[in-house]
Amino acid sequence: MSKKENFRNPDAILDVYEKPEFGQGVLLSLQHMFAMFGSTVLVPILIGINPSIALLSSGIGTLVHMILTHFKIPAYLGSSFAFVATMQALMKADGYPAVAQGAIASGLVYVIVALIIAKVGSGWVNKVLPPIVVGPIIIVIGLSLATTAANDAMMNNQKYDLTYFGVAIFTLVMTLVFQMCFKGFTSLVSIMLGIICGYVLACFLGIVDFSGVEKAAWFSIPSLDVMGISYHFKWYPAAILAMAPIAFVTMTEHMGHIMVLNSLTKRNFFKNPGLHRTMMGDGISTIIAGFIGGPPTTSYGENIGVLAMTKVHSVWVLAGAAVCAIIFSFVGKLAALIESIPMPVIGGISFLLFGTIASNGLKILVDDKVDFGEKRNMLITSVILVIGIGGAYLQLGNFELTSVALSTIIGMILNWVLPKQAASEKALAEKNKEKQEGKIYQ
């Protein structure tokens, strides 16, 4: 683990380098695993591969990312949704070997970009991503997931279900109660306790499916799809061309997540350990996932939300979550039990987690005293928010630029091309200056 730093974030209960007691650490790590579990196993389910592999690759990928970033960044890497549509098409056409090759190719794109950044530096980041761009982007990262949270909370097989919504609200309320009405360790694990309460209510209401738990074995080795062992190597140029460019999309989301973590921890991870290391960590993690049979990985907003809620930023806790994910991938009953958590419980907790991310975007704007009386600031923020939250995307053939990536790029361009003052503001400033000079002369 990294050496203790001279700086300590006064807002943190446990700072990045601080280690919790063993028992508390296990529960805090399990809380992070609960937060990421639903999304991480949903991706392989959507594309038709073993969820246990995704759990295993996310745990290994997170530990690899931590090693490459010198255990300085409290980030968890789970299955990436950005590649789902492309992977579904590749699975139908050529099976997992094509998906694996595309995943490895996208990971290599990260590695190449990381090597370039290591040469040229990352000083440009602060210039192209000032607070007026960063704040709205972080708001978009949180609120672009709002529809997902709402659908998880309300919809049962594409139909509105009042029982589902009731479970979601109950989960949310119980989490808020544990967060606001209790202190000490109970408050720190409020998210996990809220999920447990929501799960118990869901059991009483009969909306939990235990069939997967009954069928699952206590111990099972994940069925790995290893290149050269499970299948013979063959080139899939179409898979490489389809998946590799998506890496540039996930890179913008990656930088957005790093910006949120910078804000939470009061550090600059772009400088230390460096953007090239964080990029390299994501890339190597995705390459490993491709080699063992999992989907590409990426940093998770759900876990960033947990960090923001609990103010426990310890890398020990995130590393513990990765170890738990690896263990659970081999314990079939436990993995199936967590997988049985119904979507309204996940939706209820997501209301809070995704909203907390968005609130940190607002905090950046407030802390940097961004003046919305200036037209430039108002225009940049307005465009980023509407494009990002509205879900606008750019599609060119099989290549798709997501709303988060598109709003980020447009925000950076606007920040670059728009003048400091609008023509009307300049005219008004000159007029006021003339009046002031007239008064001085008199």
N, C-alpha and C positions, 0 to 999 in steps of 0.2 A: 504493500500500500504506500501511497505517497507520504512524504514526510510532513509533519505538522507545519502549517503555514503560520506566518506572523499575523496575517489578517484573520479576523473572525467576524462573520456576519452577525451583528447584534440581534437581527430579527429572527434568526434560526434557533430552534430548540436544540437540534443536533446539526452542526455544520458539516460541510462536505467530508472532512477528514476525521470526524469524531465517531467513535465506535459505541453503540449501545450495549447494554448488558445482554447476555446471550438469550434469555427468555423473552425479553422485550424485542430484541432484534428479530427473533423467529416470527413473532406475531406481526411486526412491522413489515417484514419481507413477504409474509403470506398476504398481507393487505395489498401490496403491490402486485402480487401474482393474481389475486382476484380481479384487480382493476384491469389487467391486460388480457386475462384469459379468454374472455368472450370473443374479442376481436381476433386474437392470435389463432384460435382454433376455427373461427368462422371462415377465414380465407381458404385454408385447405379443404374445408367442407364444400365451399363454393366451386372450387376447381377440381375436386375429386381425388384428393390425396389424403394420406393418413394424418389426422390431427396431432397424433403423438409426435410425429416427425417435426411438425411445426413448433411444438412445445420444446422439443429437444434442441432444435436449431436456434430458437430464440434465446434459450438459456446459454448455449455455447457462444452464440454471436454476441450477447451482452458482455460475457466475461472477456472475450477477445477484444471487444471495443474498449473495455476498461483497461486492459493491459496496454493496448496501443496508445491510450490517452493518459497513461501513468496514473490511473485511478483518481483522476481529478474531476471527472464529469459524472454526476449522478443521473445517468440516462439508461432507460431500458429499451431494448430493441425487440420488436415483435413483427409479425407477418405484415407485409405491405399490401394495402388495398389498391395502390396505383397500378399494379400489374394484372389485376384480376381478370378484366375483360380479355386482354391479350392472352393470358395463360389459359383461360377457358377455351379459346379458339385453337390454341396449340395442342391442348390435351385431346380435343376432338380429332384433330388432323394427324398428329404424330405421337401423341402420348407424352409421358413425363420426360423422356430423354430430350425432347425439344425444349420443354420448359426449363430443364436443368441447364441446357446450353445457353438459353436466353438469360437466365438468372446469373450465370457465371460471367457472361458478356457485360451485363449491366454493372456487376460488381467491379469488373476490370475498368469500366469507364470511370467509376469513383476513384480507383487506384491511380489512374493516369492523371485525372484532375488534381488529386491530392499531391502527386509528385510535381506538377506544374506550380501549384500554390506554394509548395515547399521552396521552390526556386525563386518565384517572384514576390513572395510574402503575402500577407493578408491585410496590409495597411489600407487597401482600397475599400475594405468592407465598411469602415466607418464613414467613408465619403459617399458611397452609393446607398448606404442604409442608415441615414440619420434618424433621430427620434420621430420626425414627422412621417417617415415611411415605416419604421419599425413598429411604432405603436399600433397603427391601423392594421398592419399585417398580423400582429399577434391577436388582435380582436377578431380578425377574419379566421385565423386558425381555430380559435375557440368556437365562434358562432357558425362557421361553415359546417360544423358537426351537430348543430342544434337540431336539424331536421332528423338526423339519424337517431338522436336521443329521444325525440318526440315520437317517432315511429316505433321504436323499441318499446316505449312506454304505453302506447295506445293500441297498436295494431296486432291482431291475431289472425294470421293467414290473410293479410291485406284487408281485413275488416275491423272497424272500430269495436273495441271490447272494453266496456266500463270496468269489468273486474280487473283486467290488465292495468288500466289507468289507476285504479284504486290501489293496487299493489305497488305501482311505481311511486305514487304520492306518499304512501305509507313508508316506503323505503327512504325516500327523500326526507320526510319529517323526522323519522327516527335518527337518521344521520345528523340532522341539524340539532336534535335534542342532545345527542351524545357530544357533539362539537361545542354547543353553547352552555349546556347545563351541568356538564361534568368537567373535572379538571384532572391534571396528571395524565397517566398513561391511557385511561379510558378515552380521553379527548383525542389522543394521538391515533388511536385505532378506531375512530368513529366511523370511518368508511367501511371497514370490515364488519363492525358491529351492525351498521345499517344494512349491509348486504345479508347478514345472517338473519336479522329480524324480518326483512322482506322475504327471504327464502322460507322461513318458518310459516309466515302468513300464506305464501303461495302453496305450501304443502297442505295447509288446512283447507284451502279453496280448491284443491285438486288440479292445479295447473302445472304441477311438476311431473315430468315423465321419468320414472325410475327404471325403465326397461333397459337403458344403456348400462346402468350401474349393475343390474342383475346379471347381464350377459358378460360384463367385463371380467377378466381374470385379475387376481390380486397382483400377479407379477407377469409382465409381458414385455418382451424386447421389441421396441419399435421396428417395423419392417422397413429398413433403410433401402433406398434406391441409390446404390453407389455406382458411379460411372466406372466401367471396366470390370465390375463384378456382377452387378444385377443385370446389366445390359452392355452390349458391345458399343464402342464409340462409333459415331457417325456424324458427319457434318450436317447442321440444320441452318443454312444461311438465312432463311426466312425468319427463323426464330430469333437469331442474333439481330437482324435488321429491325424486327418488330419490338424487341424488348430493350435493347441497348439505349436508344434515344430517351426512353422513359426515365432513365437514370438522371437526366438533366432536370426533369420535373421534380423528382424526389429530392434532388440536391437543394432546390429552393425551399422546400418544406423542411429539410434538414437544417438549413441555416436559420429558418424561422424558429425552430425548436431550440436551437442554441441561443438565439436572442432571448427567448423566454427564460431559459435557464440562467443567462447572464443577469437578467433583471431580478430573478428570484434570489440568486446566491450573491449578488453584488460583486460579480467577478467579470472578467473578460476572457471567455474561453476561446475566442478567436485568436488571442495572443498567447495564452497559456492554458492548455498545452499546444494550442495552435489549430487553425481550421484544417490544415493538411492532415493532422492526426485524427481529428474527428471524422473527416471524409474517408481516410484510410480505414478507420475502424468500421464504418458502415459498409465499405466496399468488401473488405475481407470477410465480414460477417455474412454478406450475401453470397460470396463465392463459396464459403463453407456450406451454407444452406443448399446451394445448387449441387454440391458434390455428394451430400448425404440424403437428398430427397425432399428437402423442404422448399417453401416459397421464399422469395427475396425478403429481406428484413429492413426495418427502418425504425427510427426513434419514435416513441409512442406518446401522444398527447395525453392519454389517460393517466399515465404514470407521472407526467409533469403536473397534471391536475392534483394528484395525490401529494406531491411535493409542496405545491402551493397551499393546499388545505392544511396539511399537518405541520408544515415548517420543519420537517425532518428531512434534511438534504444529504444525509450520510451515504457515501458510496458503499459502505458496508451493508447497508440495508438493501440497496439495489443489487449488489453482488449476491446477497442472500436470496433475493427473489429469483435470480438466475439459477442458483443452485437448486432451489425448490422446484423450479420449472423442469430442470433436468431429472430430478428424482421422480416427480409426478409423471413424467413421460414413460417411466418404467413401471409405475404402480397403476395398473389399469382401473381399479375401483375408485381410487382417489381422483384420478383425472376425469373419469366418467361422472363422479359426484359433482365436481365443479362445473363440468360441461352441462349438467342438468339444471344449473341456475337459469330460471326462465328470463326471457328478454325484458319483461317489465321491471324486474329487479335491476338489471343492467341499465335500463333506460332511466330509472329513478335516480340512480347514483350518477349517471352521466349528466343529468341536468346540472348538478353541482360541479362536477369535474370540468366540463367544457366551459361552463360559465366562469369558473375561476380563472381559466386561461385567458379568456376575453377581458376579464377585469384587470389582469396584469398589463394588458395593452393600454387600457385607460390610465393605469398608474404611471406608465412611462410618459404619456402625454402630460399628465399633471405634474410629475416630478421635474420634467424638463421645461415646464411653464410655456408650452406651445401656445402661441397667440392665434386664436381662431378668428380674431378680428382682421387678420391678414388674408386676403383673397387666396394667395398661393397655398397656404396651409389648409384652408377650407376646401379648395378644389382637389388637392392631392388626397386628402382624407376621404372626401365624398366618393371619388372614383374608386379608390381601393375597396372601401366598404361595400359599395353596391355590386361591383363585379365579383368580389370574393364571396360575400354572403349570398348574393343572388344565384350563384352557381354557374355563371357564364364561363364557357370554356372554348378553346380553340382546337379544332380537329382538322388535321391534314392527312388524309388516308388513314392508316392505322395509328398514326401518332396523335396523341391527345394531350393538350396542355390544360391541366386541371384549373379550377377557379382560383385556388390558393396560389399556384404558380403564376397564372396569368395576371392576377391582381398585383403580385409582387413585382413582376417585370414591368408592368405599366406604371406602378408607383415609382420605381427607380427611374424610368424614362422621364416621367413628369417632373421629378425632383431635379433631373439633369437639365431639362429644356426650359422650364418655366422661370421667368425672371424673378428676382427677389421681391419686386413690387410691380403691381399692375399699373398700366398707364394712368388710370383714374386716380390711383393712390399717389403716384408721383406728382400729378397735377395738383391734387389736394395738398400734398406736403409742401410744394413750392408756393402755393397760394398762402398757406399758413405762415410760411417762412417770410414772405413779403409783408404780410400783416404785422408780424413780429418785428421785422426790421423797421417798418413805418412807425411803430409805437416807440421804438428805441430812438429813432431820429427826432420824433416830436419831443 
